[in-house]
């Protein structure tokens, strides 16, 4: 699972190497699997996408 983050957000995406994609190395968009963000009150929010159940069991 690939990840990118900043101070208050983590984005998890999936790259399927069997399909020949290299993600950011060849500018192939990777499906966003889960977005985790911290609200101003410190609470963590986990946002699922249409790809969450497919890649996270």
MIBA-421407 format. One record per atom (N, C-alpha, C, O): chain; residue number from 1; x, y, z. Coordinates in Angstrom, 1 decimal, decimal comma. Layout:
N
A:NUM:X:Y:Z;
...
//
This chain:
57
A:1:0,8:-1,2:0,0;
A:1:0,0:0,0:0,0;
A:1:0,9:1,2:0,0;
A:1:1,8:1,4:0,8;
A:2:0,6:2,1:-0,9;
A:2:1,4:3,4:-0,9;
A:2:0,7:4,4:0,0;
A:2:-0,5:4,3:0,2;
A:3:1,5:5,3:0,5;
A:3:0,9:6,3:1,3;
A:3:1,5:7,7:1,0;
A:3:2,7:7,8:0,6;
A:4:0,7:8,7:1,3;
A:4:1,2:10,1:1,2;
A:4:0,6:10,8:2,4;
A:4:-0,5:10,4:2,8;
A:5:1,3:11,8:2,9;
A:5:0,8:12,4:4,2;
A:5:1,3:13,8:4,3;
A:5:2,2:14,2:3,6;
A:6:0,6:14,5:5,1;
A:6:1,0:15,9:5,6;
A:6:0,8:15,9:7,1;
A:6:0,6:14,9:7,7;
A:7:0,7:17,1:7,7;
A:7:0,6:17,2:9,1;
A:7:-0,7:16,6:9,7;
A:7:-0,6:16,0:10,7;
A:8:-1,8:16,7:9,0;
A:8:-3,1:16,2:9,5;
A:8:-3,8:15,2:8,6;
A:8:-5,0:14,9:8,9;
A:9:-3,1:14,7:7,6;
A:9:-3,8:13,8:6,7;
A:9:-2,9:12,6:6,2;
A:9:-1,7:12,9:6,0;
A:10:-3,4:11,4:6,1;
A:10:-2,7:10,3:5,5;
A:10:-3,7:9,7:4,5;
A:10:-4,8:9,4:4,8;
A:11:-3,2:9,5:3,3;
A:11:-3,9:8,9:2,2;
A:11:-3,3:7,6:1,8;
A:11:-2,1:7,6:1,5;
A:12:-4,0:6,5:1,9;
A:12:-3,5:5,2:1,5;
A:12:-4,1:4,8:0,1;
A:12:-5,3:4,9:-0,1;
A:13:-3,2:4,4:-0,8;
A:13:-3,7:4,0:-2,1;
A:13:-3,0:2,7:-2,5;
A:13:-2,0:2,3:-1,8;
A:14:-3,5:2,1:-3,5;
A:14:-3,0:0,7:-3,9;
A:14:-2,5:0,7:-5,3;
A:14:-3,2:1,2:-6,2;
A:15:-1,4:0,2:-5,5;
A:15:-0,8:0,0:-6,8;
A:15:-0,7:-1,5:-7,1;
A:15:-0,1:-2,2:-6,3;
A:16:-1,3:-1,9:-8,2;
A:16:-1,3:-3,3:-8,6;
A:16:-0,1:-3,6:-9,5;
A:16:-0,2:-3,4:-10,7;
A:17:1,0:-4,1:-9,0;
A:17:2,2:-4,4:-9,9;
A:17:1,9:-5,4:-11,0;
A:17:2,6:-5,4:-12,0;
A:18:0,9:-6,3:-10,7;
A:18:0,7:-7,3:-11,8;
A:18:0,0:-6,7:-13,0;
A:18:0,0:-7,4:-14,1;
A:19:-0,5:-5,5:-12,9;
A:19:-1,1:-4,8:-14,0;
A:19:-0,1:-3,9:-14,7;
A:19:-0,5:-3,2:-15,7;
A:20:1,1:-4,0:-14,3;
A:20:2,2:-3,2:-15,0;
A:20:2,3:-1,8:-14,6;
A:20:3,0:-1,0:-15,3;
A:21:1,6:-1,3:-13,6;
A:21:1,6:0,1:-13,2;
A:21:2,7:0,3:-12,2;
A:21:3,0:-0,6:-11,3;
A:22:3,3:1,5:-12,2;
A:22:4,3:1,9:-11,3;
A:22:3,9:3,1:-10,4;
A:22:4,7:3,7:-9,8;
A:23:2,6:3,3:-10,4;
A:23:2,1:4,5:-9,6;
A:23:2,7:5,8:-10,1;
A:23:2,7:6,1:-11,3;
A:24:3,2:6,5:-9,1;
A:24:3,8:7,8:-9,5;
A:24:5,0:7,8:-10,4;
A:24:5,3:8,8:-11,0;
A:25:5,7:6,6:-10,4;
A:25:6,9:6,5:-11,3;
A:25:6,5:6,6:-12,8;
A:25:7,3:7,1:-13,6;
A:26:5,3:6,2:-13,1;
A:26:4,9:6,3:-14,5;
A:26:3,5:7,1:-14,6;
A:26:2,8:7,0:-15,6;
A:27:3,2:7,9:-13,6;
A:27:2,0:8,7:-13,6;
A:27:0,7:7,9:-13,7;
A:27:-0,3:8,4:-14,2;
A:28:0,7:6,7:-13,2;
A:28:-0,5:5,9:-13,2;
A:28:-1,3:6,3:-12,0;
A:28:-0,8:6,1:-10,8;
A:29:-2,5:6,7:-12,1;
A:29:-3,3:7,0:-10,9;
A:29:-3,6:5,7:-10,1;
A:29:-3,9:4,7:-10,7;
A:30:-3,4:5,8:-8,8;
A:30:-3,7:4,6:-8,0;
A:30:-5,0:4,9:-7,2;
A:30:-5,2:6,0:-6,8;
A:31:-5,8:3,9:-7,1;
A:31:-7,1:4,1:-6,3;
A:31:-6,8:4,5:-4,9;
A:31:-6,0:3,9:-4,2;
A:32:-7,5:5,5:-4,4;
A:32:-7,5:5,9:-3,0;
A:32:-8,3:4,9:-2,2;
A:32:-9,5:4,7:-2,5;
A:33:-7,7:4,3:-1,3;
A:33:-8,3:3,2:-0,5;
A:33:-8,8:3,7:0,8;
A:33:-9,9:3,4:1,2;
A:34:-8,1:4,6:1,5;
A:34:-8,5:5,1:2,8;
A:34:-7,9:6,5:3,0;
A:34:-6,7:6,7:2,7;
A:35:-8,7:7,4:3,6;
A:35:-8,2:8,7:3,9;
A:35:-8,3:8,9:5,4;
A:35:-9,5:8,7:5,9;
A:36:-7,3:9,2:6,1;
A:36:-7,3:9,4:7,5;
A:36:-6,9:10,9:7,8;
A:36:-5,9:11,3:7,3;
A:37:-7,8:11,6:8,5;
A:37:-7,5:13,0:8,8;
A:37:-7,7:13,3:10,2;
A:37:-8,6:12,7:10,9;
A:38:-7,0:14,3:10,7;
A:38:-7,2:14,8:12,1;
A:38:-8,0:16,1:12,0;
A:38:-7,6:17,0:11,3;
A:39:-9,1:16,1:12,7;
A:39:-9,9:17,3:12,8;
A:39:-9,2:18,3:13,8;
A:39:-8,3:18,0:14,5;
A:40:-9,7:19,6:13,8;
A:40:-9,1:20,6:14,6;
A:40:-9,2:20,2:16,1;
A:40:-8,4:20,7:16,9;
A:41:-10,3:19,5:16,5;
A:41:-10,4:19,1:17,9;
A:41:-9,5:17,8:18,3;
A:41:-9,5:17,4:19,4;
A:42:-8,7:17,4:17,3;
A:42:-7,8:16,2:17,5;
A:42:-8,4:14,9:17,2;
A:42:-7,7:13,9:17,2;
A:43:-9,7:14,8:16,9;
A:43:-10,3:13,5:16,6;
A:43:-9,9:13,0:15,2;
A:43:-9,8:13,8:14,2;
A:44:-9,6:11,7:15,1;
A:44:-9,2:11,1:13,8;
A:44:-10,5:10,7:13,1;
A:44:-11,4:10,1:13,7;
A:45:-10,5:10,9:11,8;
A:45:-11,7:10,6:11,0;
A:45:-11,1:9,6:9,9;
A:45:-10,2:10,0:9,2;
A:46:-11,7:8,4:9,7;
A:46:-11,4:7,5:8,7;
A:46:-12,4:7,5:7,6;
A:46:-13,6:7,1:7,9;
A:47:-12,0:7,9:6,4;
A:47:-13,0:8,0:5,3;
A:47:-12,7:6,9:4,3;
A:47:-11,7:6,8:3,7;
A:48:-13,7:6,0:4,2;
A:48:-13,6:4,9:3,3;
A:48:-14,0:5,4:1,9;
A:48:-14,7:6,4:1,7;
A:49:-13,5:4,6:0,9;
A:49:-13,9:4,9:-0,5;
A:49:-14,5:3,6:-1,1;
A:49:-14,6:2,6:-0,4;
A:50:-14,8:3,7:-2,4;
A:50:-15,4:2,5:-3,0;
A:50:-14,3:1,4:-3,1;
A:50:-14,7:0,2:-3,4;
A:51:-13,0:1,7:-2,9;
A:51:-12,0:0,7:-3,0;
A:51:-11,6:0,1:-1,7;
A:51:-10,8:-0,9:-1,6;
A:52:-12,1:0,6:-0,5;
A:52:-11,7:0,2:0,8;
A:52:-11,9:-1,3:1,0;
A:52:-10,9:-2,0:1,4;
A:53:-13,1:-1,8:0,8;
A:53:-13,3:-3,2:1,0;
A:53:-12,6:-4,2:0,1;
A:53:-12,3:-5,3:0,5;
A:54:-12,3:-3,7:-1,1;
A:54:-11,5:-4,5:-2,0;
A:54:-10,1:-4,8:-1,6;
A:54:-9,5:-5,9:-1,8;
A:55:-9,4:-3,7:-1,0;
A:55:-8,0:-3,8:-0,7;
A:55:-7,7:-4,0:0,8;
A:55:-6,6:-4,4:1,1;
A:56:-8,6:-3,7:1,7;
A:56:-8,4:-3,9:3,1;
A:56:-9,4:-4,9:3,6;
A:56:-10,6:-4,6:3,5;
A:57:-8,9:-6,0:4,1;
A:57:-9,8:-7,0:4,6;
A:57:-9,8:-7,1:6,1;
A:57:-10,5:-7,9:6,7;
//
